[in-house]
Amino acid sequence: MNLLLDVIAVIAKPGYMLELEFENGEHRLFDMTPIMDKKPFSRLKETNSFCAARVGYGTVVWPGNIDIDPETLYDRSSPMTSLP
């Protein structure tokens, strides 16, 4: 069983990228491009509201009751490395 980690911070970046911070302190980058043409995420492109991403209920949420599972965000994201 995988540990369920809450998202505690999100920054929407150009190119449908999300910079995420999880409760364990990890910073990860999630590419939304592969799912942006699928419902309900296609509405974010149509209304240009992708940048309205915020944290709610331990995950990323958008206006219009759009959200994404925190497990998906963690499992399909890449660790961010800090610069020296």
N, C-alpha and C positions, 0 to 999 in steps of 0.2 A: 504494500500500500504506500503510495506516495504522500508526502507531507503536503498539505494544502497551505500555500503561502499567499497572504493578502498583498495586494498592490498598495503601497502607501504614498506613491508620487508618480505622476505621469507628465511628460512634456510631448506634445504633438510636434513632429518635425516635418520639414518638406519631404515630398516623395512618399507620403503615407507611412512614415516611420513613427514608432512610439518609443520614447526613452522611458524606461520603467525602473522604479525602485521597489523592491520587495521587502517585506518585514524582516527578512534575515540579513538585510543590508546589501544584498546583491543589486547591482545596476545592470540592466539588460536592455537590448535593442530588439524590437519586434517589428517586422516588415508586414504591413497590412496589404500591400499591393496584390498578392495572390487572391485575396478575398474581397477586394473593393468592388468587384462587379457582381457580387452575390448579395441576395437579400439577407438581412436588412441593411448591410453596410453600403450598398449602392446608393441609398438615400443620403449618405454622408457626402458623396460626390455631387449628387444632384443639388443639394442645398448648400454645398460648400461649408459644412459645419464640422468637418474632421477636426479642425483646430479647437473645437469646443470640448475636447476630451477632458474629463476630470475623473477623480477617484470617487467612487461611491460603492458602499457595501463590500469593500475589499477588492474591487476590480475597476476596470475602466468603463465609464459610461458616457453616453452622449445624449443630447436632447432628442426627444421622440421615443424614449424608452428603448434605446439601443445600448447593448452591452456585450461583453465578450468574457468567456470563462477565464478566471485567473489561471487555471491549469493549462489552458491553451496558450495563454500569454507566456507562461513560464517555459512550457515544453517546446514551444516553437520559436523562442527568442534566443539571441546570442549574447553571451557575456560581454560586457563592455570592459575594456582594459583602460586603466588610467595611464595618463602620460607621465613619463619620469619627471 
